[in-house]
């Protein structure tokens, strides 16, 4: 792993503005002004979204961000996430190494930023997962990724057992590494494969996380099979129209659960996780249910 460039001397200007000023020397003031202010820093790797008109100046842009923030590698988004495995589409414009490590709320996350999604907007939801789980619970995470909810469930949540199901082989590798990094590998059962067909403990868990977008509603019947006879919690992620608000999402989850043989033990509630494109929001519904 090569050393990251030293950050340049800080001024009162924010990093994006300092980069724009450096970019203006090569691209001109008007074009440099089109570079967005936002960026996602993931340890030694930086992820940017910039207009395609700035592509000819990527070398300048990448070097400027390296020096201003002291990161080793700079990636730019080259398209939307791809396929069922939610693979990011990125291009490296500075540096080379894309494996990184992030510490978040006491949890260590190791991953390859060019091959695995790590959404900054889900930070609060990852923290909440650890706070929702009660010590001694049995938990299933049907879309575990690199351990987004499974590791908080086991670490701050102190679950007795977590079944973490993941289909993407790259994510499975980091899921195992992250369980070991956080000293919870003895309580996380990594289950590689499709959550619709892998062997899981039916009628045995207290809580199921369904963290899949654009909608995890089709997996509610599978999750219901796993809950104890006395019932438990489903945390169902989906994308909702911002105009209809949260009540319609709650009704949708309730309908699917009822059609699958579930009954509500308490009124379900919904919360906004983050915006998800124009006019749409990423929402999670918490539903306490049991099979009829």
Kinemage of the C-alpha trace (Angstrom):
@kinemage 1
@onewidth
@group {chain A} dominant
@subgroup {mainchain}
@vectorlist {calphas} color= white
{ca unk a 1} P 0.000 0.000 0.000
{ca unk a 2} L 1.560 3.310 -1.055
{ca unk a 3} L 1.488 6.352 1.160
{ca unk a 4} L -1.253 8.888 0.544
{ca unk a 5} L -0.189 12.379 -0.523
{ca unk a 6} L 0.093 14.901 2.270
{ca unk a 7} L -2.831 17.349 2.368
{ca unk a 8} L -1.928 20.826 1.252
{ca unk a 9} L -1.904 23.659 3.770
{ca unk a 10} L -5.489 24.373 4.792
{ca unk a 11} L -7.187 27.680 4.098
{ca unk a 12} L -10.601 29.030 5.015
{ca unk a 13} L -11.974 27.708 1.737
{ca unk a 14} L -13.765 24.315 1.707
{ca unk a 15} L -11.951 21.471 -0.116
{ca unk a 16} L -14.225 21.540 -3.185
{ca unk a 17} L -13.596 25.244 -3.722
{ca unk a 18} L -9.842 24.772 -3.432
{ca unk a 19} L -10.046 22.001 -6.036
{ca unk a 20} L -12.170 24.199 -8.334
{ca unk a 21} L -9.552 26.931 -8.235
{ca unk a 22} L -6.846 24.465 -9.232
{ca unk a 23} L -9.074 22.970 -11.925
{ca unk a 24} L -9.830 26.424 -13.332
{ca unk a 25} L -6.189 26.806 -14.404
{ca unk a 26} L -6.633 23.844 -16.784
{ca unk a 27} L -10.340 23.873 -17.647
{ca unk a 28} L -11.329 27.503 -17.246
{ca unk a 29} L -13.438 29.111 -14.540
{ca unk a 30} L -16.823 28.363 -16.108
{ca unk a 31} L -16.196 24.629 -16.582
{ca unk a 32} L -14.489 24.261 -13.202
{ca unk a 33} L -17.576 25.759 -11.559
{ca unk a 34} L -19.648 22.766 -12.724
{ca unk a 35} L -17.830 20.392 -10.383
{ca unk a 36} L -20.201 19.425 -7.512
{ca unk a 37} L -19.190 20.199 -3.930
{ca unk a 38} L -20.135 16.778 -2.566
{ca unk a 39} L -17.800 13.825 -2.181
{ca unk a 40} L -17.710 10.554 -0.260
{ca unk a 41} L -14.519 9.824 1.605
{ca unk a 42} L -14.002 6.161 2.536
{ca unk a 43} L -10.737 6.003 4.426
{ca unk a 44} L -7.935 6.367 1.881
{ca unk a 45} L -10.348 6.284 -1.098
{ca unk a 46} L -12.442 9.191 -2.355
{ca unk a 47} L -15.555 8.775 -4.518
{ca unk a 48} L -16.773 11.672 -6.676
{ca unk a 49} L -19.630 12.378 -9.025
{ca unk a 50} L -18.769 14.892 -11.716
{ca unk a 51} L -20.222 15.901 -15.100
{ca unk a 52} L -18.844 14.098 -18.153
{ca unk a 53} L -17.691 17.445 -19.551
{ca unk a 54} L -14.908 17.383 -16.936
{ca unk a 55} L -13.637 13.944 -18.027
{ca unk a 56} L -10.765 15.381 -20.122
{ca unk a 57} L -9.412 16.951 -16.923
{ca unk a 58} L -9.643 13.864 -14.716
{ca unk a 59} L -5.885 13.683 -14.180
{ca unk a 60} L -5.836 17.255 -12.866
{ca unk a 61} L -8.979 16.680 -10.832
{ca unk a 62} L -7.702 13.460 -9.297
{ca unk a 63} L -4.340 14.910 -8.314
{ca unk a 64} L -5.980 18.003 -6.822
{ca unk a 65} L -8.267 15.914 -4.593
{ca unk a 66} L -5.368 13.675 -3.573
{ca unk a 67} L -3.358 16.663 -2.416
{ca unk a 68} L -6.201 18.628 -0.830
{ca unk a 69} L -7.566 15.736 1.255
{ca unk a 70} L -4.538 13.456 1.541
{ca unk a 71} L -6.323 10.449 0.034
{ca unk a 72} L -4.474 7.785 -1.938
{ca unk a 73} L -7.063 6.908 -4.614
{ca unk a 74} L -9.786 8.938 -6.331
{ca unk a 75} L -12.730 7.257 -8.065
{ca unk a 76} L -15.511 8.816 -10.119
{ca unk a 77} L -18.937 7.320 -10.700
{ca unk a 78} L -19.293 6.151 -14.299
{ca unk a 79} L -22.896 4.960 -14.099
{ca unk a 80} L -25.646 3.656 -11.811
{ca unk a 81} L -25.131 0.585 -9.646
{ca unk a 82} L -25.436 -2.539 -11.737
{ca unk a 83} L -27.591 -5.659 -11.502
{ca unk a 84} L -28.989 -7.724 -8.669
{ca unk a 85} L -25.605 -7.775 -6.931
{ca unk a 86} L -25.611 -3.956 -6.761
{ca unk a 87} L -22.114 -3.576 -8.227
{ca unk a 88} L -20.834 0.025 -8.330
{ca unk a 89} L -19.706 1.437 -11.667
{ca unk a 90} L -16.642 3.597 -11.086
{ca unk a 91} L -13.451 4.696 -12.834
{ca unk a 92} L -10.126 5.354 -11.106
{ca unk a 93} L -8.679 8.785 -11.961
{ca unk a 94} L -5.827 8.904 -9.420
{ca unk a 95} L -3.937 6.267 -7.469
{ca unk a 96} L -4.597 2.558 -7.831
{ca unk a 97} L -5.410 0.715 -4.609
{ca unk a 98} L -9.161 0.564 -3.992
{ca unk a 99} L -9.296 -1.611 -0.866
{ca unk a 100} L -9.914 0.557 2.173
{ca unk a 101} L -11.080 0.511 5.768
{ca unk a 102} L -13.566 2.765 7.542
{ca unk a 103} L -14.344 2.997 11.260
{ca unk a 104} L -17.942 3.969 11.941
{ca unk a 105} L -19.597 4.034 15.372
{ca unk a 106} L -16.992 1.619 16.704
{ca unk a 107} L -17.385 -0.857 13.810
{ca unk a 108} L -14.502 -1.528 11.405
{ca unk a 109} L -15.473 -1.972 7.765
{ca unk a 110} L -12.995 -3.307 5.204
{ca unk a 111} L -14.008 -3.442 1.543
{ca unk a 112} L -13.004 -2.734 -2.043
{ca unk a 113} L -14.580 0.612 -2.921
{ca unk a 114} L -14.461 -0.200 -6.656
{ca unk a 115} L -16.361 -3.489 -6.250
{ca unk a 116} L -18.620 -3.039 -3.210
{ca unk a 117} L -21.151 -0.347 -2.333
{ca unk a 118} L -20.721 1.536 0.941
{ca unk a 119} L -23.380 4.247 1.080
{ca unk a 120} L -22.635 7.180 3.379
{ca unk a 121} L -26.364 7.942 3.546
{ca unk a 122} L -26.983 4.607 5.308
{ca unk a 123} L -24.692 5.454 8.229
{ca unk a 124} L -27.532 6.269 10.614
{ca unk a 125} L -29.422 3.129 9.652
{ca unk a 126} L -26.373 0.958 10.306
{ca unk a 127} L -26.086 2.540 13.753
{ca unk a 128} L -29.816 2.066 14.378
{ca unk a 129} L -29.576 -1.649 13.547
{ca unk a 130} L -27.246 -2.142 16.488
{ca unk a 131} L -29.585 -0.214 18.768
{ca unk a 132} L -32.705 -2.115 17.690
{ca unk a 133} L -31.312 -5.562 18.439
{ca unk a 134} L -31.672 -6.785 22.009
{ca unk a 135} L -28.946 -8.827 23.733
{ca unk a 136} L -29.462 -12.546 23.193
{ca unk a 137} L -31.647 -12.229 20.087
{ca unk a 138} L -31.401 -14.475 17.051
{ca unk a 139} L -31.224 -12.367 13.895
{ca unk a 140} L -31.294 -13.000 10.146
{ca unk a 141} L -29.949 -10.545 7.570
{ca unk a 142} L -31.087 -11.694 4.131
{ca unk a 143} L -29.001 -9.110 2.207
{ca unk a 144} L -25.927 -8.964 4.395
{ca unk a 145} L -23.439 -7.405 1.962
{ca unk a 146} L -20.190 -6.853 3.866
{ca unk a 147} L -22.097 -6.995 7.160
{ca unk a 148} L -24.009 -3.691 7.070
{ca unk a 149} L -26.630 -4.796 9.606
{ca unk a 150} L -25.266 -8.192 10.653
{ca unk a 151} L -22.158 -6.805 12.354
{ca unk a 152} L -23.951 -4.004 14.268
{ca unk a 153} L -26.507 -6.628 15.339
{ca unk a 154} L -23.719 -8.795 16.758
{ca unk a 155} L -21.393 -6.070 18.100
{ca unk a 156} L -23.291 -3.219 19.788
{ca unk a 157} L -26.576 -5.185 19.610
{ca unk a 158} L -25.022 -8.277 21.247
{ca unk a 159} L -27.205 -10.733 19.335
{ca unk a 160} L -26.559 -14.324 20.335
{ca unk a 161} L -26.639 -15.528 16.718
{ca unk a 162} L -26.810 -13.789 13.339
{ca unk a 163} L -27.420 -15.598 10.052
{ca unk a 164} L -25.894 -13.346 7.375
{ca unk a 165} L -26.921 -14.332 3.841
{ca unk a 166} L -25.086 -12.863 0.837
{ca unk a 167} L -25.045 -13.796 -2.840
{ca unk a 168} L -22.156 -11.643 -4.092
{ca unk a 169} L -18.861 -13.591 -3.684
{ca unk a 170} L -16.846 -10.374 -3.281
{ca unk a 171} L -19.117 -9.196 -0.485
{ca unk a 172} L -19.011 -12.634 1.152
{ca unk a 173} L -15.220 -12.380 1.369
{ca unk a 174} L -15.401 -9.010 3.123
{ca unk a 175} L -18.313 -10.130 5.294
{ca unk a 176} L -16.092 -12.865 6.718
{ca unk a 177} L -13.157 -10.458 7.121
{ca unk a 178} L -15.287 -7.847 8.852
{ca unk a 179} L -16.781 -10.393 11.244
{ca unk a 180} L -13.230 -11.370 12.222
{ca unk a 181} L -12.013 -7.737 12.389
{ca unk a 182} L -14.798 -6.925 14.849
{ca unk a 183} L -14.312 -10.119 16.901
{ca unk a 184} L -17.862 -11.392 16.262
{ca unk a 185} L -17.105 -14.241 13.850
{ca unk a 186} L -18.155 -16.776 16.486
{ca unk a 187} L -21.693 -15.328 16.512
{ca unk a 188} L -22.159 -14.630 12.792
{ca unk a 189} L -23.005 -17.561 10.546
{ca unk a 190} L -22.064 -16.475 7.013
{ca unk a 191} L -24.418 -18.146 4.516
{ca unk a 192} L -23.230 -17.691 0.901
{ca unk a 193} L -25.872 -17.946 -1.796
{ca unk a 194} L -29.381 -16.910 -2.785
{ca unk a 195} L -31.517 -16.184 0.271
{ca unk a 196} L -34.530 -17.735 -1.483
{ca unk a 197} L -32.934 -21.185 -1.600
{ca unk a 198} L -30.233 -21.451 1.111
{ca unk a 199} L -30.904 -23.457 4.266
{ca unk a 200} L -31.966 -21.174 7.124
{ca unk a 201} L -33.484 -21.879 10.568
{ca unk a 202} L -37.256 -21.548 10.137
{ca unk a 203} L -39.396 -20.373 13.064
{ca unk a 204} L -36.240 -19.574 15.020
{ca unk a 205} L -35.334 -15.863 14.779
{ca unk a 206} L -36.486 -12.732 16.554
{ca unk a 207} L -35.667 -10.203 13.843
{ca unk a 208} L -35.054 -10.103 10.078
{ca unk a 209} L -33.318 -7.316 8.182
{ca unk a 210} L -34.368 -6.901 4.538
{ca unk a 211} L -31.989 -4.252 3.229
{ca unk a 212} L -32.472 -4.480 -0.519
{ca unk a 213} L -33.327 -1.700 -2.982
{ca unk a 214} L -35.313 -0.757 -4.925
{ca unk a 215} L -37.679 -2.958 -2.862
{ca unk a 216} L -37.401 -5.818 -0.386
{ca unk a 217} L -41.187 -6.347 -0.254
{ca unk a 218} L -41.050 -9.560 -2.361
{ca unk a 219} L -38.916 -11.166 0.376
{ca unk a 220} L -41.434 -10.616 3.183
{ca unk a 221} L -42.920 -14.148 2.798
{ca unk a 222} L -39.441 -15.670 3.143
{ca unk a 223} L -38.743 -13.553 6.225
{ca unk a 224} L -42.029 -14.588 7.852
{ca unk a 225} L -40.958 -18.248 7.618
{ca unk a 226} L -37.950 -17.495 9.810
{ca unk a 227} L -39.726 -15.720 12.690
{ca unk a 228} L -40.458 -17.539 15.933
{ca unk a 229} L -44.051 -18.782 16.448
{ca unk a 230} L -44.540 -15.884 18.859
{ca unk a 231} L -43.546 -13.434 16.122
{ca unk a 232} L -40.794 -10.891 15.714
{ca unk a 233} L -39.597 -7.872 13.770
{ca unk a 234} L -39.163 -7.264 10.052
{ca unk a 235} L -37.135 -4.251 8.881
{ca unk a 236} L -38.158 -3.820 5.251
{ca unk a 237} L -36.306 -1.380 2.975
{ca unk a 238} L -37.879 0.029 -0.161
{ca unk a 239} L -37.981 3.071 -2.428
{ca unk a 240} L -41.075 5.251 -2.169
{ca unk a 241} L -42.566 8.115 -4.121
{ca unk a 242} L -41.838 11.272 -2.134
{ca unk a 243} L -45.288 12.660 -2.973
{ca unk a 244} L -47.304 9.832 -1.417
{ca unk a 245} L -45.400 9.960 1.860
{ca unk a 246} L -44.714 7.206 4.369
{ca unk a 247} L -48.295 6.003 5.061
{ca unk a 248} L -48.608 4.350 1.631
{ca unk a 249} L -45.346 2.459 2.168
{ca unk a 250} L -46.599 1.219 5.541
{ca unk a 251} L -49.832 0.024 3.933
{ca unk a 252} L -47.894 -1.789 1.199
{ca unk a 253} L -45.758 -3.696 3.710
{ca unk a 254} L -48.826 -4.561 5.788
{ca unk a 255} L -50.682 -5.881 2.705
{ca unk a 256} L -47.799 -8.074 1.573
{ca unk a 257} L -47.318 -9.470 5.089
{ca unk a 258} L -51.023 -10.220 5.438
{ca unk a 259} L -51.211 -11.896 2.015
{ca unk a 260} L -48.240 -14.073 3.059
{ca unk a 261} L -50.042 -15.293 6.169
{ca unk a 262} L -48.798 -12.737 8.662
{ca unk a 263} L -50.688 -10.742 11.264
{ca unk a 264} L -49.629 -7.467 12.824
{ca unk a 265} L -48.652 -7.506 16.494
{ca unk a 266} L -48.290 -3.712 16.515
{ca unk a 267} L -48.909 -0.906 14.013
{ca unk a 268} L -45.936 -0.792 11.594
{ca unk a 269} L -43.950 2.433 11.349
{ca unk a 270} L -41.777 3.916 8.621
{ca unk a 271} L -38.824 6.243 8.585
{ca unk a 272} L -36.908 8.079 5.895
{ca unk a 273} L -33.357 6.804 5.400
{ca unk a 274} L -32.202 9.164 2.628
{ca unk a 275} L -33.239 10.656 -0.726
{ca unk a 276} L -33.043 8.180 -3.616
{ca unk a 277} L -33.050 10.177 -6.807
{ca unk a 278} L -35.507 12.880 -7.914
{ca unk a 279} L -38.903 12.538 -6.253
{ca unk a 280} L -38.069 9.274 -4.496
{ca unk a 281} L -36.910 8.303 -1.015
{ca unk a 282} L -35.207 5.316 0.554
{ca unk a 283} L -37.540 4.227 3.368
{ca unk a 284} L -37.476 1.463 5.979
{ca unk a 285} L -40.604 -0.004 7.576
{ca unk a 286} L -40.398 -1.635 11.006
{ca unk a 287} L -43.154 -4.222 11.361
{ca unk a 288} L -43.752 -6.494 14.359
{ca unk a 289} L -45.608 -9.509 12.986
{ca unk a 290} L -46.339 -13.211 13.468
{ca unk a 291} L -47.660 -15.959 11.239
{ca unk a 292} L -51.358 -16.669 11.553
